[in-house]
């Protein structure tokens, strides 16, 4: 019996299905090969050479230091670069991205996952919400690109997790903790918008988990995390396809090796560097999605 059969039986038994309910052709049904939901062969590839040439001639515009268990904001003009950097110790960041001119257009973690997989790296794009669905940013450098997929099925920079938050804390019987990433992002966005937290909160969305190492357990399919392999000096660099607002939380989980949603973990700051350049020659900002929004009516 291989791990897939064990996992299938475990899933059947732990989710309330009696083994007598298993049909005689169960294995044949399980043996059907998978089909990729969204083959990306027809997706125009990002002009990586253009971006790398442009990155080589950038100048440093400024740095935003994000304190541990807090969030910070940075504005990145279209055609410029955002670099998220580990500075003092292993630390995970929860990133929200917006079109700075229209906050309704924001990062769509689920569709990015559907197109590029559960974890992203150089060459992948971060897509925006409906009805825009265009690249907000393209990853051009990833110093953790060497990590790949480890023996546990873990990989770095996921678009699986949502963000740690006080609501789930309550749901699972914990007390209120006000420095979860959701609350940090809410406060930082509220400050940028100059509005109360309750006005900003609905705009906070599922994140890119920068530097976080995650996967799903093979036996129960549960979302897991493990200590991030990030070390000071590591960075993830993005090309801004539109004028961007980046909001980054230094997660209270620190390297997310043990727990989050508390002050227990060792936490470190993160830095957001903005590097500007003349927009690359031949590059134009992506247009919003051309679907006419008639929905058949
Ligand atoms: Zn967090």
Boltz pocket constraint, residues with backbone or C-beta under 6 A from the ligand:
constraints:
  - pocket:
      binder: B
      contacts: [[A, 94], [A, 163], [A, 164], [A, 180], [A, 181], [A, 182], [A, 251], [A, 252], [A, 253], [A, 260]]
      max_distance: 6.0
